[in-house]
């Protein structure tokens, strides 16, 4: 409970800093919610699933810092979150490898629609990095959805799937705000859906059986 309270305090402080344009405050506290989730995760049953989720959170922590750092480190932040998605993908594959055609189709539709919109508005030198990132989040979403209805614990499957959907939504809003049509509330929508996604993914490890 203490870790989650710390995460909530960090989130509230960051949102306040965002509202008053306190750049230094935002830089200092932005990593706190994910750092708290990483601490909370160590109370989950040990195993391969927890190890990969832990690695994903650490990569996300690096991405948080890179994207908040003054200057345009977007590509480096993108790379850190690419590694995070690959770590989550590996976690989902650790306990479920069924093909799951319907989740695959759904993930492909979402990924193709998002990439189509972004490419249509021009990505310039970021075209290849964004395509690679899009493929990674599509695969991550597919494998999260594939765990639904499988033999993994139902609560874990639901939390991971909801977390993956929220994470993909957050990434989609980043793409739309940066490359298509910027809007004022984007930073709030992005960070809240991102934190919800990370919480869901982390919480899914607590319903895993020790291995």
Buried (B, 14 or more C-beta within 10 A) or exposed (E): EEBBEBBBBBBEBBBEBBEEEBEEBBBBBBBBBBBBBBBBBEEBEEBBBBBBBBBBBBBBBBBBBBBBEEEEBBEBBBBBBBBBBBBBBBBBBBBBEEEBEEBBEBBBEBBEEBBEBBBEEEBEEBEEBBBEBBBBBBBBBBBBBBBBBBEBBEEBBBBBBBBBBBBBBBBBBBBBBBBEEEEEEBBEBBBBBBBBBBBBBBBBBBBBEEE
